């Protein structure tokens, strides 16, 4: 069944605009409206890094009032997580429980990022909050990766591949270094200085040693192999600072 919405509605205009902005998933979160209802969205997010939710992938619903963005949405988590009850509206300052604190300038992206940040807080008095041990939350984080949504399918497929994103970032940084070297004269690098740290391994630092044939020793993407005769870059493993 096709649904028609008033294209002149402020809420419809705003939601359609945000749908375009969030069309491409990131490695941390994604969100999209249901095919038959612009006022209900499903979202997926990774658990906060270095927490008991790290490694988890969580899925939920966002329900928008017709007055959005003047009034806040309601957020419901569907994946068991140990922080909030599932299938129940979450009580936070960014949700419909607290319209007095909502700001119309806040967006769906803002709400998801805030939700990720709120996961590590301990507001046990709020509606829907759960008190679970770190071990229980870690177990649920592990199980969450196999969770399947009736509407969206396997939620682990709804986020951008984190490794691919890291490699792309790393490649771009390598290219920047190559361009910088081409624009300067290499002198005596007896005190070799690290230009950047590999996002694939924070213990890897890239050092510029000298001119000459390139010796690539490290997780360099295939794309920069063509530059191996232009400079000498050696990946040396040192302690991250």
C-alpha positions in Angstrom: 0.0 0.0 0.0 1.3 3.4 -0.9 1.0 6.3 1.6 0.7 9.9 0.6 2.0 12.7 2.8 1.4 16.4 2.7 4.6 17.7 1.0 4.0 21.1 2.5 4.1 19.8 6.0 7.1 21.0 8.0 7.5 17.5 9.5 7.5 15.8 6.1 10.0 18.3 4.6 12.3 17.8 7.6 12.1 14.0 7.6 12.7 13.8 3.9 15.7 16.0 4.2 17.1 13.9 7.0 16.4 10.7 5.0 18.7 12.1 2.2 21.4 13.0 4.7 21.4 9.6 6.3 21.0 7.6 3.0 24.5 6.2 3.3 25.2 4.2 6.5 28.3 4.9 8.5 30.4 2.4 10.4 28.8 3.6 13.7 25.2 4.1 12.9 22.5 4.0 10.2 18.8 5.1 10.0 16.0 5.0 7.5 12.2 5.4 7.4 10.0 2.5 6.8 8.8 2.1 3.2 5.2 2.7 4.1 5.5 5.2 6.9 7.8 8.3 6.9 7.0 8.8 10.6 8.5 5.6 11.7 12.2 5.0 11.3 14.5 2.1 12.2 18.1 2.7 13.3 21.1 0.6 14.0 24.1 1.6 16.1 27.3 0.2 17.5 27.9 0.1 21.2 30.3 2.7 22.7 33.9 1.8 22.4 35.8 0.6 25.5 32.6 -0.1 27.4 30.6 -3.3 28.2 28.6 -2.6 25.1 31.7 -2.5 22.8 31.3 -4.9 19.9 27.5 -4.9 20.2 25.2 -3.8 17.4 21.8 -2.5 18.5 18.6 -1.9 16.6 15.6 0.2 17.4 12.6 2.3 16.3 12.1 6.1 16.2 8.5 7.3 16.2 7.9 10.9 15.1 5.0 13.1 16.0 3.3 15.0 13.2 4.6 18.2 15.0 8.3 17.1 14.5 10.8 18.8 14.8 8.9 21.1 17.2 8.2 18.1 19.4 10.6 15.2 20.1 10.5 11.7 18.8 10.1 8.5 20.9 12.9 5.9 20.8 12.4 2.2 21.4 15.2 -0.4 21.4 14.4 -3.8 20.0 17.7 -5.6 20.6 18.3 -7.0 24.1 21.1 -4.8 25.5 21.1 -4.8 29.3 20.9 -1.0 29.5 17.2 -0.4 28.7 14.1 -2.6 28.4 13.2 -3.6 24.9 10.0 -2.6 23.1 9.5 0.2 25.5 9.9 4.0 25.0 13.1 5.2 26.5 13.1 8.1 29.0 15.8 10.5 28.0 16.1 14.3 27.6 16.1 13.8 23.8 12.9 11.8 23.7 9.2 12.4 24.0 9.4 11.9 27.8 11.0 15.3 28.1 9.5 17.7 25.5 10.6 20.6 27.7 14.3 19.9 27.0 14.0 19.1 23.3 15.5 21.5 20.8 14.0 21.7 17.2 17.5 22.0 15.8 18.4 18.5 17.1 18.2 15.9 14.4 17.9 12.1 14.0 21.7 12.0 13.9 21.9 14.0 17.1 19.4 11.6 18.8 21.3 8.5 17.8 24.7 9.9 18.9 23.2 11.0 22.2 21.7 7.5 22.7 25.1 5.9 22.2 26.6 8.3 24.8 23.8 7.7 27.2 24.4 3.9 27.2 27.4 4.3 29.5 25.5 6.5 32.1 23.9 5.1 35.3 20.5 6.8 35.4 18.7 3.8 36.9 15.8 5.9 38.1 14.6 6.6 34.5 11.8 4.7 32.9 12.9 1.5 31.2 16.5 1.6 32.7 18.0 -1.8 33.6 20.6 -2.7 36.2 22.8 -5.5 34.7 26.3 -6.6 35.4 29.1 -5.8 32.9 29.3 -9.5 32.2 25.6 -9.7 31.3 25.9 -6.7 29.0 29.0 -8.1 27.3 27.2 -11.4 26.7 24.2 -9.5 25.2 26.6 -7.4 23.1 28.0 -10.6 21.6 24.6 -12.0 20.9 23.3 -8.8 19.4 25.4 -9.2 16.3 23.2 -12.1 15.1 19.9 -10.3 15.8 17.5 -10.1 12.9 14.8 -7.4 12.5 11.5 -8.5 10.9 11.6 -5.4 8.7 15.3 -4.8 8.1 16.8 -8.3 8.2 20.3 -9.0 9.7 21.2 -5.8 11.6 25.0 -6.5 11.2 24.6 -5.8 7.5 23.0 -2.3 8.1 26.3 -0.6 9.0 29.3 0.3 6.8 32.1 -2.2 7.0 34.4 -0.7 9.7 37.6 -2.3 8.3 36.9 -0.9 4.8 36.3 2.6 6.3 39.6 2.3 8.2 41.6 1.2 5.1 40.1 4.1 3.1 41.1 6.6 5.8 44.6 5.1 5.9 45.0 5.2 2.2 44.0 8.9 2.1 46.5 9.7 4.8 49.2 7.8 2.9 48.5 9.8 -0.2 48.7 13.1 1.8 52.1 12.1 3.0 53.3 11.2 -0.5 52.1 14.6 -1.8 53.8 16.4 1.1 57.1 14.6 0.4 57.0 15.5 -3.3 56.7 19.1 -2.3 59.8 19.2 0.0 63.4 18.3 -0.1 64.3 15.5 2.2 67.3 16.2 4.5 69.0 14.4 7.3 66.4 12.4 9.2 68.7 11.0 11.9 65.9 11.9 14.3 63.1 10.3 12.4 59.8 11.9 13.0 56.5 10.0 12.9 54.2 11.8 10.5 51.0 9.8 11.4 49.7 6.7 13.1 48.1 3.9 11.2 44.4 3.6 12.2 44.6 -0.1 11.5 47.2 -0.6 14.2 47.8 2.2 16.7 51.2 0.8 17.5 52.3 1.4 13.9 53.9 4.8 13.1 54.9 5.8 9.6 58.4 7.3 9.4 60.0 9.1 6.5 63.6 7.8 6.2 65.2 8.9 2.9 64.8 9.3 -0.8 65.2 6.2 -3.0 63.3 3.1 -3.9 60.4 2.5 -1.6 60.4 -0.3 0.9 56.9 -0.9 2.1 56.8 -2.8 5.3 53.4 -2.6 6.9 49.6 -2.6 6.2 49.8 -0.3 3.2 46.7 -0.5 0.9 47.2 -1.9 -2.6 46.3 1.5 -4.1 49.7 3.2 -3.2 52.0 0.4 -4.4 52.5 2.4 -7.6 54.2 5.1 -5.6 56.9 2.6 -4.2 59.6 4.0 -6.5 59.1 7.6 -5.5 60.1 7.5 -1.8 61.2 5.3 1.0 58.6 4.7 3.7 59.2 2.2 6.4 56.6 1.2 8.9 58.2 0.8 12.3 56.4 -0.6 15.3 56.8 1.6 18.3 54.7 2.2 21.4 51.8 4.5 20.8 52.1 7.8 22.5 
